[in-house]
Amino acid sequence: MLGRARERAEAADVRVELHQAGLAELAFLRSDSIDAALSVMALASVDDLARVFRQVHRVLKPEAPLAISMPHPAFALLDPTASDPLRVVGPTTTLRRRGSWMGDVVDHPRTFADLFTTTAAGQLPRRPGDRADGPGHRCRNGAGQADLMRSVPATLLLRARKQGN
């Protein structure tokens, strides 16, 4: 993926710096040097989310935004393949496997309390927002899951901003 990104940047005559590292391995970045951070479903598979948030907080400039998406805690309680997909089947702490463009990913489902406590530890104030995918949404995990998304939001969107230094 890094090779493809380099090729595309070169073709577009854009200068970029690319690194491959764990999500909490941000030592190559100076403190207060990043204008914005975005994570699309990547943080769901992180075991130590608090560590990632501490590192993101360190590298973000004051007042810089962070936006993340992750599997919605309510959706993690359901089994789209069950005969009654709206019936609650399990706790949110059960590891869940989902398909992604990178292959299978194991998520660490979290409750709302877990997410808010963890982001508070990283000094990032939160503003949650739910997103329920509409009828036009294409789901890689099958029609059952896409149908369920019409009733229960599958994705949780969180917005935060680093305050002060």
CNS distance restraints for C-alpha pairs under 8 A (distance, minus, plus):
assign (resid   1 and name CA) (resid   5 and name CA) 6.19 0.50 0.50
assign (resid   2 and name CA) (resid   6 and name CA) 6.14 0.50 0.50
assign (resid   2 and name CA) (resid  18 and name CA) 7.08 0.50 0.50
assign (resid   2 and name CA) (resid  20 and name CA) 7.81 0.50 0.50
assign (resid   3 and name CA) (resid   7 and name CA) 6.22 0.50 0.50
assign (resid   4 and name CA) (resid   8 and name CA) 6.17 0.50 0.50
assign (resid   5 and name CA) (resid   9 and name CA) 6.05 0.50 0.50
assign (resid   6 and name CA) (resid  10 and name CA) 6.09 0.50 0.50
assign (resid   6 and name CA) (resid  16 and name CA) 7.87 0.50 0.50
assign (resid   6 and name CA) (resid  18 and name CA) 7.93 0.50 0.50
assign (resid   7 and name CA) (resid  11 and name CA) 6.12 0.50 0.50
assign (resid   8 and name CA) (resid  12 and name CA) 6.12 0.50 0.50
assign (resid   9 and name CA) (resid  13 and name CA) 5.99 0.50 0.50
assign (resid   9 and name CA) (resid  14 and name CA) 4.97 0.50 0.50
assign (resid   9 and name CA) (resid  15 and name CA) 6.58 0.50 0.50
assign (resid   9 and name CA) (resid  16 and name CA) 6.94 0.50 0.50
assign (resid  10 and name CA) (resid  14 and name CA) 6.01 0.50 0.50
assign (resid  10 and name CA) (resid  15 and name CA) 7.34 0.50 0.50
assign (resid  21 and name CA) (resid  25 and name CA) 5.90 0.50 0.50
assign (resid  21 and name CA) (resid  26 and name CA) 7.78 0.50 0.50
assign (resid  23 and name CA) (resid  43 and name CA) 7.94 0.50 0.50
assign (resid  23 and name CA) (resid  46 and name CA) 7.88 0.50 0.50
assign (resid  23 and name CA) (resid  52 and name CA) 6.29 0.50 0.50
assign (resid  24 and name CA) (resid  51 and name CA) 6.22 0.50 0.50
assign (resid  24 and name CA) (resid  52 and name CA) 4.41 0.50 0.50
assign (resid  24 and name CA) (resid  53 and name CA) 7.90 0.50 0.50
assign (resid  24 and name CA) (resid  55 and name CA) 6.09 0.50 0.50
assign (resid  24 and name CA) (resid  56 and name CA) 7.85 0.50 0.50
assign (resid  25 and name CA) (resid  55 and name CA) 7.73 0.50 0.50
assign (resid  26 and name CA) (resid  55 and name CA) 6.46 0.50 0.50
assign (resid  26 and name CA) (resid  56 and name CA) 7.86 0.50 0.50
assign (resid  26 and name CA) (resid  59 and name CA) 7.85 0.50 0.50
assign (resid  29 and name CA) (resid  33 and name CA) 7.09 0.50 0.50
assign (resid  29 and name CA) (resid  59 and name CA) 6.47 0.50 0.50
assign (resid  30 and name CA) (resid  59 and name CA) 6.10 0.50 0.50
assign (resid  31 and name CA) (resid  58 and name CA) 5.27 0.50 0.50
assign (resid  31 and name CA) (resid  59 and name CA) 4.29 0.50 0.50
assign (resid  31 and name CA) (resid  60 and name CA) 6.95 0.50 0.50
assign (resid  31 and name CA) (resid  61 and name CA) 7.63 0.50 0.50
assign (resid  32 and name CA) (resid  58 and name CA) 6.33 0.50 0.50
assign (resid  32 and name CA) (resid  59 and name CA) 4.67 0.50 0.50
assign (resid  32 and name CA) (resid  60 and name CA) 4.83 0.50 0.50
assign (resid  32 and name CA) (resid  61 and name CA) 4.00 0.50 0.50
assign (resid  32 and name CA) (resid  62 and name CA) 6.79 0.50 0.50
assign (resid  33 and name CA) (resid  59 and name CA) 5.57 0.50 0.50
assign (resid  33 and name CA) (resid  60 and name CA) 5.91 0.50 0.50
assign (resid  33 and name CA) (resid  61 and name CA) 5.56 0.50 0.50
assign (resid  34 and name CA) (resid  59 and name CA) 5.77 0.50 0.50
assign (resid  34 and name CA) (resid  60 and name CA) 4.62 0.50 0.50
assign (resid  34 and name CA) (resid  61 and name CA) 5.56 0.50 0.50
assign (resid  34 and name CA) (resid  64 and name CA) 7.54 0.50 0.50
assign (resid  35 and name CA) (resid  60 and name CA) 6.25 0.50 0.50
assign (resid  35 and name CA) (resid  61 and name CA) 5.90 0.50 0.50
assign (resid  35 and name CA) (resid  64 and name CA) 5.48 0.50 0.50
assign (resid  35 and name CA) (resid  65 and name CA) 7.41 0.50 0.50
assign (resid  36 and name CA) (resid  60 and name CA) 6.74 0.50 0.50
assign (resid  36 and name CA) (resid  61 and name CA) 7.99 0.50 0.50
assign (resid  36 and name CA) (resid  64 and name CA) 5.44 0.50 0.50
assign (resid  36 and name CA) (resid  65 and name CA) 5.10 0.50 0.50
assign (resid  36 and name CA) (resid  66 and name CA) 5.91 0.50 0.50
assign (resid  37 and name CA) (resid  56 and name CA) 7.70 0.50 0.50
assign (resid  37 and name CA) (resid  60 and name CA) 7.57 0.50 0.50
assign (resid  37 and name CA) (resid  65 and name CA) 6.46 0.50 0.50
assign (resid  37 and name CA) (resid  66 and name CA) 4.70 0.50 0.50
assign (resid  37 and name CA) (resid  67 and name CA) 6.42 0.50 0.50
assign (resid  38 and name CA) (resid  66 and name CA) 5.80 0.50 0.50
assign (resid  38 and name CA) (resid  67 and name CA) 4.93 0.50 0.50
assign (resid  38 and name CA) (resid  68 and name CA) 5.76 0.50 0.50
assign (resid  39 and name CA) (resid  43 and name CA) 6.78 0.50 0.50
assign (resid  39 and name CA) (resid  67 and name CA) 6.42 0.50 0.50
assign (resid  39 and name CA) (resid  68 and name CA) 4.64 0.50 0.50
assign (resid  39 and name CA) (resid  69 and name CA) 6.40 0.50 0.50
assign (resid  40 and name CA) (resid  68 and name CA) 5.79 0.50 0.50
assign (resid  40 and name CA) (resid  69 and name CA) 5.08 0.50 0.50
assign (resid  40 and name CA) (resid  70 and name CA) 7.01 0.50 0.50
assign (resid  41 and name CA) (resid  45 and name CA) 8.00 0.50 0.50
assign (resid  41 and name CA) (resid  68 and name CA) 7.16 0.50 0.50
assign (resid  41 and name CA) (resid  69 and name CA) 5.15 0.50 0.50
assign (resid  41 and name CA) (resid  70 and name CA) 4.61 0.50 0.50
assign (resid  41 and name CA) (resid  71 and name CA) 7.09 0.50 0.50
assign (resid  42 and name CA) (resid  46 and name CA) 7.46 0.50 0.50
assign (resid  42 and name CA) (resid  70 and name CA) 7.42 0.50 0.50
assign (resid  43 and name CA) (resid  49 and name CA) 7.10 0.50 0.50
assign (resid  43 and name CA) (resid  68 and name CA) 7.81 0.50 0.50
assign (resid  43 and name CA) (resid  69 and name CA) 7.96 0.50 0.50
assign (resid  43 and name CA) (resid  70 and name CA) 6.81 0.50 0.50
assign (resid  44 and name CA) (resid  70 and name CA) 5.55 0.50 0.50
assign (resid  44 and name CA) (resid  71 and name CA) 6.86 0.50 0.50
assign (resid  44 and name CA) (resid 107 and name CA) 5.05 0.50 0.50
assign (resid  44 and name CA) (resid 108 and name CA) 5.76 0.50 0.50
assign (resid  44 and name CA) (resid 109 and name CA) 6.85 0.50 0.50
assign (resid  45 and name CA) (resid 105 and name CA) 6.86 0.50 0.50
assign (resid  45 and name CA) (resid 106 and name CA) 5.70 0.50 0.50
assign (resid  45 and name CA) (resid 107 and name CA) 4.32 0.50 0.50
assign (resid  45 and name CA) (resid 108 and name CA) 5.61 0.50 0.50
assign (resid  46 and name CA) (resid 107 and name CA) 7.48 0.50 0.50
assign (resid  46 and name CA) (resid 108 and name CA) 6.86 0.50 0.50
assign (resid  47 and name CA) (resid 108 and name CA) 6.63 0.50 0.50
assign (resid  48 and name CA) (resid  52 and name CA) 6.89 0.50 0.50
assign (resid  49 and name CA) (resid  53 and name CA) 6.31 0.50 0.50
assign (resid  49 and name CA) (resid 118 and name CA) 7.06 0.50 0.50
assign (resid  50 and name CA) (resid  54 and name CA) 6.19 0.50 0.50
assign (resid  50 and name CA) (resid 118 and name CA) 5.36 0.50 0.50
assign (resid  50 and name CA) (resid 119 and name CA) 7.16 0.50 0.50
assign (resid  50 and name CA) (resid 121 and name CA) 6.99 0.50 0.50
assign (resid  50 and name CA) (resid 122 and name CA) 6.78 0.50 0.50
assign (resid  51 and name CA) (resid  55 and name CA) 6.36 0.50 0.50
assign (resid  52 and name CA) (resid  56 and name CA) 6.16 0.50 0.50
assign (resid  53 and name CA) (resid  57 and name CA) 5.94 0.50 0.50
assign (resid  53 and name CA) (resid 118 and name CA) 7.58 0.50 0.50
assign (resid  53 and name CA) (resid 119 and name CA) 6.50 0.50 0.50
assign (resid  53 and name CA) (resid 121 and name CA) 7.98 0.50 0.50
assign (resid  53 and name CA) (resid 122 and name CA) 5.20 0.50 0.50
assign (resid  54 and name CA) (resid  58 and name CA) 6.22 0.50 0.50
assign (resid  54 and name CA) (resid 121 and name CA) 7.63 0.50 0.50
assign (resid  54 and name CA) (resid 122 and name CA) 4.79 0.50 0.50
assign (resid  55 and name CA) (resid  59 and name CA) 6.39 0.50 0.50
assign (resid  56 and name CA) (resid  60 and name CA) 6.06 0.50 0.50
assign (resid  57 and name CA) (resid 122 and name CA) 6.12 0.50 0.50
assign (resid  57 and name CA) (resid 123 and name CA) 7.06 0.50 0.50
assign (resid  57 and name CA) (resid 124 and name CA) 7.16 0.50 0.50
assign (resid  57 and name CA) (resid 162 and name CA) 6.57 0.50 0.50
assign (resid  60 and name CA) (resid  64 and name CA) 5.87 0.50 0.50
assign (resid  60 and name CA) (resid  65 and name CA) 7.89 0.50 0.50
assign (resid  60 and name CA) (resid 162 and name CA) 6.87 0.50 0.50
assign (resid  61 and name CA) (resid 162 and name CA) 7.22 0.50 0.50
assign (resid  61 and name CA) (resid 165 and name CA) 7.82 0.50 0.50
assign (resid  62 and name CA) (resid 162 and name CA) 5.46 0.50 0.50
assign (resid  62 and name CA) (resid 163 and name CA) 5.72 0.50 0.50
assign (resid  62 and name CA) (resid 164 and name CA) 5.21 0.50 0.50
assign (resid  62 and name CA) (resid 165 and name CA) 5.63 0.50 0.50
assign (resid  63 and name CA) (resid 161 and name CA) 5.53 0.50 0.50
assign (resid  63 and name CA) (resid 162 and name CA) 4.79 0.50 0.50
assign (resid  63 and name CA) (resid 163 and name CA) 5.28 0.50 0.50
assign (resid  63 and name CA) (resid 164 and name CA) 6.69 0.50 0.50
assign (resid  64 and name CA) (resid 161 and name CA) 5.51 0.50 0.50
assign (resid  64 and name CA) (resid 162 and name CA) 5.53 0.50 0.50
assign (resid  65 and name CA) (resid 159 and name CA) 7.20 0.50 0.50
assign (resid  65 and name CA) (resid 160 and name CA) 5.69 0.50 0.50
assign (resid  65 and name CA) (resid 161 and name CA) 4.30 0.50 0.50
assign (resid  65 and name CA) (resid 162 and name CA) 6.49 0.50 0.50
assign (resid  66 and name CA) (resid 159 and name CA) 5.82 0.50 0.50
assign (resid  66 and name CA) (resid 160 and name CA) 5.05 0.50 0.50
assign (resid  66 and name CA) (resid 161 and name CA) 5.92 0.50 0.50
assign (resid  66 and name CA) (resid 162 and name CA) 7.85 0.50 0.50
assign (resid  67 and name CA) (resid 157 and name CA) 7.32 0.50 0.50
assign (resid  67 and name CA) (resid 158 and name CA) 5.74 0.50 0.50
assign (resid  67 and name CA) (resid 159 and name CA) 4.57 0.50 0.50
assign (resid  67 and name CA) (resid 160 and name CA) 6.37 0.50 0.50
assign (resid  68 and name CA) (resid 157 and name CA) 5.83 0.50 0.50
assign (resid  68 and name CA) (resid 158 and name CA) 5.27 0.50 0.50
assign (resid  68 and name CA) (resid 159 and name CA) 6.57 0.50 0.50
assign (resid  69 and name CA) (resid 155 and name CA) 6.46 0.50 0.50
assign (resid  69 and name CA) (resid 156 and name CA) 5.51 0.50 0.50
assign (resid  69 and name CA) (resid 157 and name CA) 4.53 0.50 0.50
assign (resid  69 and name CA) (resid 158 and name CA) 6.31 0.50 0.50
assign (resid  70 and name CA) (resid 155 and name CA) 5.68 0.50 0.50
assign (resid  70 and name CA) (resid 156 and name CA) 5.34 0.50 0.50
assign (resid  70 and name CA) (resid 157 and name CA) 6.75 0.50 0.50
assign (resid  71 and name CA) (resid  75 and name CA) 7.11 0.50 0.50
assign (resid  71 and name CA) (resid  76 and name CA) 7.12 0.50 0.50
assign (resid  71 and name CA) (resid 109 and name CA) 7.32 0.50 0.50
assign (resid  71 and name CA) (resid 154 and name CA) 5.78 0.50 0.50
assign (resid  71 and name CA) (resid 155 and name CA) 4.72 0.50 0.50
assign (resid  71 and name CA) (resid 156 and name CA) 5.87 0.50 0.50
assign (resid  72 and name CA) (resid  76 and name CA) 6.52 0.50 0.50
assign (resid  72 and name CA) (resid 130 and name CA) 7.80 0.50 0.50
assign (resid  72 and name CA) (resid 153 and name CA) 6.46 0.50 0.50
assign (resid  72 and name CA) (resid 154 and name CA) 5.09 0.50 0.50
assign (resid  72 and name CA) (resid 155 and name CA) 4.64 0.50 0.50
assign (resid  72 and name CA) (resid 156 and name CA) 4.61 0.50 0.50
assign (resid  73 and name CA) (resid  77 and name CA) 7.02 0.50 0.50
assign (resid  73 and name CA) (resid  92 and name CA) 6.44 0.50 0.50
assign (resid  73 and name CA) (resid 109 and name CA) 6.54 0.50 0.50
assign (resid  73 and name CA) (resid 110 and name CA) 6.12 0.50 0.50
assign (resid  73 and name CA) (resid 111 and name CA) 5.56 0.50 0.50
assign (resid  73 and name CA) (resid 112 and name CA) 6.79 0.50 0.50
assign (resid  73 and name CA) (resid 156 and name CA) 7.73 0.50 0.50
assign (resid  74 and name CA) (resid  78 and name CA) 7.48 0.50 0.50
assign (resid  74 and name CA) (resid  92 and name CA) 7.89 0.50 0.50
assign (resid  74 and name CA) (resid 152 and name CA) 7.27 0.50 0.50
assign (resid  74 and name CA) (resid 153 and name CA) 7.45 0.50 0.50
assign (resid  74 and name CA) (resid 154 and name CA) 7.76 0.50 0.50
assign (resid  75 and name CA) (resid 152 and name CA) 6.28 0.50 0.50
assign (resid  75 and name CA) (resid 153 and name CA) 6.43 0.50 0.50
assign (resid  75 and name CA) (resid 154 and name CA) 5.33 0.50 0.50
assign (resid  76 and name CA) (resid  90 and name CA) 7.91 0.50 0.50
assign (resid  76 and name CA) (resid  91 and name CA) 7.87 0.50 0.50
assign (resid  76 and name CA) (resid  92 and name CA) 5.81 0.50 0.50
assign (resid  76 and name CA) (resid  96 and name CA) 7.73 0.50 0.50
assign (resid  76 and name CA) (resid 109 and name CA) 6.71 0.50 0.50
assign (resid  77 and name CA) (resid  88 and name CA) 5.43 0.50 0.50
assign (resid  77 and name CA) (resid  89 and name CA) 5.90 0.50 0.50
assign (resid  77 and name CA) (resid  90 and name CA) 5.19 0.50 0.50
assign (resid  77 and name CA) (resid  91 and name CA) 5.95 0.50 0.50
assign (resid  77 and name CA) (resid  92 and name CA) 5.77 0.50 0.50
assign (resid  78 and name CA) (resid  85 and name CA) 6.26 0.50 0.50
assign (resid  78 and name CA) (resid  86 and name CA) 6.29 0.50 0.50
assign (resid  78 and name CA) (resid  87 and name CA) 6.40 0.50 0.50
assign (resid  78 and name CA) (resid  88 and name CA) 5.15 0.50 0.50
assign (resid  78 and name CA) (resid  89 and name CA) 5.61 0.50 0.50
assign (resid  78 and name CA) (resid  90 and name CA) 6.98 0.50 0.50
assign (resid  79 and name CA) (resid  85 and name CA) 5.47 0.50 0.50
assign (resid  79 and name CA) (resid  86 and name CA) 7.64 0.50 0.50
assign (resid  79 and name CA) (resid  87 and name CA) 7.77 0.50 0.50
assign (resid  79 and name CA) (resid  88 and name CA) 7.66 0.50 0.50
assign (resid  79 and name CA) (resid  89 and name CA) 6.59 0.50 0.50
assign (resid  80 and name CA) (resid  85 and name CA) 4.81 0.50 0.50
assign (resid  80 and name CA) (resid  86 and name CA) 7.76 0.50 0.50
assign (resid  80 and name CA) (resid 144 and name CA) 5.49 0.50 0.50
assign (resid  80 and name CA) (resid 145 and name CA) 5.00 0.50 0.50
assign (resid  80 and name CA) (resid 148 and name CA) 6.44 0.50 0.50
assign (resid  81 and name CA) (resid  85 and name CA) 6.44 0.50 0.50
assign (resid  81 and name CA) (resid 144 and name CA) 6.26 0.50 0.50
assign (resid  81 and name CA) (resid 145 and name CA) 7.45 0.50 0.50
assign (resid  85 and name CA) (resid 148 and name CA) 6.91 0.50 0.50
assign (resid  86 and name CA) (resid 148 and name CA) 7.36 0.50 0.50
assign (resid  90 and name CA) (resid  94 and name CA) 7.32 0.50 0.50
assign (resid  92 and name CA) (resid 109 and name CA) 5.51 0.50 0.50
assign (resid  92 and name CA) (resid 110 and name CA) 6.11 0.50 0.50
assign (resid  92 and name CA) (resid 111 and name CA) 6.44 0.50 0.50
assign (resid  93 and name CA) (resid 108 and name CA) 6.98 0.50 0.50
assign (resid  93 and name CA) (resid 109 and name CA) 5.54 0.50 0.50
assign (resid  93 and name CA) (resid 110 and name CA) 6.32 0.50 0.50
assign (resid  93 and name CA) (resid 111 and name CA) 7.85 0.50 0.50
assign (resid  94 and name CA) (resid 108 and name CA) 7.29 0.50 0.50
assign (resid  94 and name CA) (resid 109 and name CA) 6.72 0.50 0.50
assign (resid  95 and name CA) (resid 106 and name CA) 6.52 0.50 0.50
assign (resid  95 and name CA) (resid 107 and name CA) 5.74 0.50 0.50
assign (resid  95 and name CA) (resid 108 and name CA) 5.23 0.50 0.50
assign (resid  95 and name CA) (resid 109 and name CA) 6.38 0.50 0.50
assign (resid  96 and name CA) (resid 106 and name CA) 5.59 0.50 0.50
assign (resid  96 and name CA) (resid 107 and name CA) 5.19 0.50 0.50
assign (resid  96 and name CA) (resid 108 and name CA) 6.84 0.50 0.50
assign (resid  96 and name CA) (resid 109 and name CA) 7.15 0.50 0.50
assign (resid  97 and name CA) (resid 104 and name CA) 6.49 0.50 0.50
assign (resid  97 and name CA) (resid 105 and name CA) 5.57 0.50 0.50
assign (resid  97 and name CA) (resid 106 and name CA) 4.44 0.50 0.50
assign (resid  97 and name CA) (resid 107 and name CA) 6.13 0.50 0.50
assign (resid  98 and name CA) (resid 104 and name CA) 5.62 0.50 0.50
assign (resid  98 and name CA) (resid 105 and name CA) 5.40 0.50 0.50
assign (resid  98 and name CA) (resid 106 and name CA) 6.46 0.50 0.50
assign (resid  98 and name CA) (resid 107 and name CA) 7.38 0.50 0.50
assign (resid  98 and name CA) (resid 141 and name CA) 7.52 0.50 0.50
assign (resid  99 and name CA) (resid 103 and name CA) 5.58 0.50 0.50
assign (resid  99 and name CA) (resid 104 and name CA) 4.51 0.50 0.50
assign (resid  99 and name CA) (resid 105 and name CA) 6.12 0.50 0.50
assign (resid  99 and name CA) (resid 140 and name CA) 7.04 0.50 0.50
assign (resid  99 and name CA) (resid 141 and name CA) 6.43 0.50 0.50
assign (resid 100 and name CA) (resid 104 and name CA) 6.02 0.50 0.50
assign (resid 100 and name CA) (resid 105 and name CA) 6.73 0.50 0.50
assign (resid 100 and name CA) (resid 140 and name CA) 7.60 0.50 0.50
assign (resid 110 and name CA) (resid 114 and name CA) 5.76 0.50 0.50
assign (resid 110 and name CA) (resid 115 and name CA) 6.56 0.50 0.50
assign (resid 111 and name CA) (resid 115 and name CA) 6.47 0.50 0.50
assign (resid 112 and name CA) (resid 116 and name CA) 6.21 0.50 0.50
assign (resid 113 and name CA) (resid 117 and name CA) 5.92 0.50 0.50
assign (resid 114 and name CA) (resid 118 and name CA) 5.99 0.50 0.50
assign (resid 115 and name CA) (resid 119 and name CA) 6.13 0.50 0.50
assign (resid 116 and name CA) (resid 120 and name CA) 6.01 0.50 0.50
assign (resid 116 and name CA) (resid 126 and name CA) 7.15 0.50 0.50
assign (resid 117 and name CA) (resid 121 and name CA) 6.29 0.50 0.50
assign (resid 118 and name CA) (resid 122 and name CA) 6.61 0.50 0.50
assign (resid 119 and name CA) (resid 123 and name CA) 6.41 0.50 0.50
assign (resid 119 and name CA) (resid 124 and name CA) 5.42 0.50 0.50
assign (resid 119 and name CA) (resid 125 and name CA) 7.00 0.50 0.50
assign (resid 119 and name CA) (resid 126 and name CA) 7.22 0.50 0.50
assign (resid 120 and name CA) (resid 124 and name CA) 5.60 0.50 0.50
assign (resid 120 and name CA) (resid 125 and name CA) 6.36 0.50 0.50
assign (resid 120 and name CA) (resid 126 and name CA) 7.91 0.50 0.50
assign (resid 123 and name CA) (resid 162 and name CA) 6.92 0.50 0.50
assign (resid 123 and name CA) (resid 163 and name CA) 7.40 0.50 0.50
assign (resid 124 and name CA) (resid 160 and name CA) 5.58 0.50 0.50
assign (resid 124 and name CA) (resid 161 and name CA) 5.79 0.50 0.50
assign (resid 124 and name CA) (resid 162 and name CA) 5.34 0.50 0.50
assign (resid 124 and name CA) (resid 163 and name CA) 7.06 0.50 0.50
assign (resid 125 and name CA) (resid 160 and name CA) 5.28 0.50 0.50
assign (resid 125 and name CA) (resid 161 and name CA) 6.13 0.50 0.50
assign (resid 125 and name CA) (resid 162 and name CA) 7.24 0.50 0.50
assign (resid 125 and name CA) (resid 163 and name CA) 7.79 0.50 0.50
assign (resid 126 and name CA) (resid 158 and name CA) 6.65 0.50 0.50
assign (resid 126 and name CA) (resid 159 and name CA) 5.78 0.50 0.50
assign (resid 126 and name CA) (resid 160 and name CA) 4.72 0.50 0.50
assign (resid 126 and name CA) (resid 161 and name CA) 7.51 0.50 0.50
assign (resid 127 and name CA) (resid 158 and name CA) 5.88 0.50 0.50
assign (resid 127 and name CA) (resid 159 and name CA) 5.15 0.50 0.50
assign (resid 127 and name CA) (resid 160 and name CA) 6.26 0.50 0.50
assign (resid 128 and name CA) (resid 156 and name CA) 7.44 0.50 0.50
assign (resid 128 and name CA) (resid 157 and name CA) 6.03 0.50 0.50
assign (resid 128 and name CA) (resid 158 and name CA) 4.61 0.50 0.50
assign (resid 128 and name CA) (resid 159 and name CA) 6.33 0.50 0.50
assign (resid 129 and name CA) (resid 156 and name CA) 6.36 0.50 0.50
assign (resid 129 and name CA) (resid 157 and name CA) 5.10 0.50 0.50
assign (resid 129 and name CA) (resid 158 and name CA) 6.12 0.50 0.50
assign (resid 130 and name CA) (resid 153 and name CA) 6.50 0.50 0.50
assign (resid 130 and name CA) (resid 155 and name CA) 6.60 0.50 0.50
assign (resid 130 and name CA) (resid 156 and name CA) 5.00 0.50 0.50
assign (resid 130 and name CA) (resid 157 and name CA) 5.85 0.50 0.50
assign (resid 131 and name CA) (resid 153 and name CA) 5.54 0.50 0.50
assign (resid 131 and name CA) (resid 154 and name CA) 7.12 0.50 0.50
assign (resid 131 and name CA) (resid 155 and name CA) 5.68 0.50 0.50
assign (resid 131 and name CA) (resid 156 and name CA) 6.26 0.50 0.50
assign (resid 131 and name CA) (resid 157 and name CA) 6.99 0.50 0.50
assign (resid 132 and name CA) (resid 149 and name CA) 6.15 0.50 0.50
assign (resid 132 and name CA) (resid 150 and name CA) 6.51 0.50 0.50
assign (resid 132 and name CA) (resid 151 and name CA) 7.59 0.50 0.50
assign (resid 132 and name CA) (resid 152 and name CA) 6.44 0.50 0.50
assign (resid 132 and name CA) (resid 153 and name CA) 3.97 0.50 0.50
assign (resid 132 and name CA) (resid 154 and name CA) 6.25 0.50 0.50
assign (resid 132 and name CA) (resid 155 and name CA) 6.92 0.50 0.50
assign (resid 133 and name CA) (resid 137 and name CA) 5.80 0.50 0.50
assign (resid 133 and name CA) (resid 149 and name CA) 5.77 0.50 0.50
assign (resid 133 and name CA) (resid 150 and name CA) 6.29 0.50 0.50
assign (resid 133 and name CA) (resid 153 and name CA) 6.69 0.50 0.50
assign (resid 133 and name CA) (resid 154 and name CA) 7.23 0.50 0.50
assign (resid 134 and name CA) (resid 149 and name CA) 7.54 0.50 0.50
assign (resid 134 and name CA) (resid 150 and name CA) 6.13 0.50 0.50
assign (resid 135 and name CA) (resid 150 and name CA) 6.85 0.50 0.50
assign (resid 137 and name CA) (resid 146 and name CA) 7.24 0.50 0.50
assign (resid 138 and name CA) (resid 146 and name CA) 7.08 0.50 0.50
assign (resid 139 and name CA) (resid 143 and name CA) 6.95 0.50 0.50
assign (resid 139 and name CA) (resid 145 and name CA) 7.10 0.50 0.50
assign (resid 139 and name CA) (resid 146 and name CA) 5.49 0.50 0.50
assign (resid 141 and name CA) (resid 145 and name CA) 6.34 0.50 0.50
assign (resid 141 and name CA) (resid 146 and name CA) 7.72 0.50 0.50
assign (resid 142 and name CA) (resid 146 and name CA) 6.55 0.50 0.50
assign (resid 143 and name CA) (resid 147 and name CA) 6.05 0.50 0.50
assign (resid 144 and name CA) (resid 148 and name CA) 6.26 0.50 0.50
assign (resid 145 and name CA) (resid 149 and name CA) 6.27 0.50 0.50
assign (resid 146 and name CA) (resid 150 and name CA) 7.02 0.50 0.50
assign (resid 147 and name CA) (resid 151 and name CA) 7.62 0.50 0.50
assign (resid 148 and name CA) (resid 152 and name CA) 6.23 0.50 0.50
assign (resid 149 and name CA) (resid 153 and name CA) 5.60 0.50 0.50
assign (resid 149 and name CA) (resid 154 and name CA) 5.84 0.50 0.50
